[in-house]
Amino acid sequence: MTDTSQIKEHMDVVSSDKKTVGKVDHLEGSDKIKLTKQSSPDGVHHHFIPVGWIDHVDQHVHLTKSDAEVTAHWQHEGIK
């Protein structure tokens, strides 16, 4: 299990294929990361990714999923 206390606001979230998929807004409960609106493809809505997708955290949040997997399966604001 990842130590979520290491996750800070505005950290880049990086897919397994080394693409930045967003920036951390904050942790949503204990099981999701809420990404900033500004880092979403439309610039309007927040997206959420499960903490279970995290591989590790250093200066970035690194995921076990590819960019395509993340954007296909993240949750959209309002559909939590």
N, C-alpha and C positions, 0 to 999 in steps of 0.2 A: 504494500500500500504506500502510496506517495505521501510525503509530508507536505500537506497543503499549506502549512504555515510559511513555507518558503515562497509561495506565490504572492506577488505584489502587483498593485495597480500599474497598468501601462507596460507590463512585460510583454514582449512578443510571444505569440503562440506559433510554434513551428511544426509543420507536418513531418512525417517520416521521410518524405522526399525533399526535405529542406526548403519548403515554401512557407512563407509567413501567411498564416490563415487569419490572423487578427491580433488584437491587443486585449489584454485582460482589463475589464472594467472592475470586476470584483468576484469573489466567490458567492454563489447563490446557494445558500444552505451549505450542506457538507458534501454534496454530490455533483455540483455543476459549476462550471466557470462561465460567467457572463462576459461576452466580448463587447467592446465599445461599439457604439453605432457607427462612429467614424471609420472604423476598420472593416465594416461589413460591405459586401459588394454594392448594395444600394445606398449606403451611407445614411439610412433612415432607421433601420430596425436592429435591435440587439439580437444576437444569436447565442445559443448555449451549447456547451460541449460537456460531456460527462467527465468527471475526474478519473474514471476508469480508463480513459484513453491516454492518460499521461504515462509516458515512459520514464522521464526524469525531469528535474528542474535544476537549472543552474542560473545563468543570467537570462535565460529564456525558459518557457514551458515547452518541452519537447513531447510530441505525441507519437503513438504507435500506429496511427492511421495516416494514409496518404492525403494529399490535398483534395483529391477527387472524393475519397471516402468521407472526409470531414464535411465538405460542402454538400454532399448527398444526404448525410445523416444527422447533421446538427439540428437542434431544435430552434424554431423561429420564435421571436417574441410573441407572446399571446397564446402560444401552443405548448406551454410548459407541461 
